[in-house]
């Protein structure tokens, strides 16, 4: 019996296809858009060099609610970037969808309304965390809650929201 003909070729093709790796299945993520902002769920979050517990811990975050940007996904692991540019992998269970922001640059006024001329409610130092409450469409300002104070900050004064993104 000869090993040729259409049956043999179909069998060989099926066998070859079965042996090929399927990267789409191996790297399935959440299906949510990338990149996106989230925040840390705990006061202790391990930043690893790769997506899994076998990878060494590069850094330990000790700041619950710190905003981070998810830039990649692999199974239940998320590659994140913080406001200072550090990147690494964390387990999805350590992340929250709660929208937070961090003040960047120089000290910034938290304003009473969404206007540059609005009275300051407080002065905020770089690195101060707050909860994003609202970023209206077509506005340069976002409303935030910092401690017991609420007010408005310019989008370019904070890290944790994309240009043109709106939060209602």
N, C-alpha and C positions, 0 to 999 in steps of 0.2 A: 504494500500500500504506500502510495506516495504522499508526502506531507506538503501538498500544494493545493491550489484551487481556492475557490471563494470561502469554503468553510474554514479552512486552515487560516486564511488571512483574517477572517472575522474573529476567530478564536484568539489569534495572536494580538489583534488590535484590542480586544476586551481585556486580555491579560495585561498588556502594556498599560492600559488606562487604569486598571485596578492598582498597579504598582506605583503610579505617580502620586506624589504628595498633593494634597489639596489645601493650599495655604489659606483659602477663604474660610474654611471650616476651622483651621487651627488658630486663626487670629480673630475670630468673631468678637465683636465688642457689643456695646449697648445699642448701637443704631442711632444714637443721639449725634447732633452735629459736632464737628471738630473744626477749629478749636471752640471751647466754651469755658465759661467761668463757673467755678464751684467754690466751696470753702472746706476747710478741715473740720472734721466732726469731733475731734478729741484734742486734749491738751498734750498728747504724746502720739506722734505719727512718724513712723519710720520711712525715710526716703531711701530707696534701694537703687543700686546701680543697674538693675534689670528687673523684668517682670516675673518675680517669684521669690519665695523665701530662701532659696538656695543662693541668691545674689546677696552680696554684703550690704550692710546698712552704711550709707554714705553720710547721712545726716539725720538727726532727730528733731522734728519740729515740736516746739513746746508752746504753741499758741493756737488754741481753739478758735475757730471762725476766721482764720487767716485766709484771704482769697487766694486761689490758685487757678491756673489755666490748664485745662486738660488739652494736651496737644496730640496724644496718641492713645490707642487702646490695644490690649492683648488679653483676650479672655477676661478674667476678673481684675486685671491690673490696668492702672491708668498712668500714663506718663504725664507728669505735671511740670509746670514752670511757675516760679513765684515772682513777686514784684521786683526782686533783685536779679532775676535771670537764672537762678539755680534750677536745674532740671533733674528729675529722677522718677522712679516708679513707686507708686503706693497702691495698696489694695483698695478696691472700690468701696469697701465697707467703712473706710476711714474718711470718705468724702460725703459732703452734704450739698444739696441743691440750694441751700440758703445763700442768697446773694449778699456779698460783703464787698467792702472797698477799703483801700488804704490810701492815706494822704501821701502825695509825692511832691518832690521839689522843696520849696521853702515853706515857712509857716503860711497857712491859708485861713482866710476868714470863712466861718460858717455863717451864711447870710440868712436873713429873715425871709427873703423871697428870692425868686429866680431872676435877679438883676444884679449887675455889677455895682449899682449904686445903693443896693439894699443895706440896711444897718447890719453890722456883724452881731451874731448871737454869741460867738465864741471864736477864739483863735486856735487853730489846730496845727500841731507840729507834724513834720514828716514822720511817717510810720504809724500814725494813729489809725486804728481800725474803726469802721462803722458799718452799719447795716444799710444797704441800698433799699430805699422805699419806693422810689419812682424816678424814672428817666423818661420824660415825655418826648414824643416824636417831635422832630424839628426844633428841639431846644438844646442849648449849650449847657444846661444845668441838670443836675440830679439832686433829688431830695434824699437826705440821709439822716440816720439816727446815730448819734455818738453819745454814749452814756445816757443821760437823761435829756439831752438836747436834741432838737430836730432843726434842720435848716437845709440850705442849698449850697452846693459846691459846683464849680465849673467842671465839666467832663475832663478837661485837660489838667485838672488839679488832683485827680484821683486815678488809681489803677484798680480795675475790676469791672469795667464796662467798655464795650467796643464803640468806636465812633459810629454814629447812626443807629446803634441798638436802642430799643425802647423797652422800658420796664414799667408796667402799669400796676 
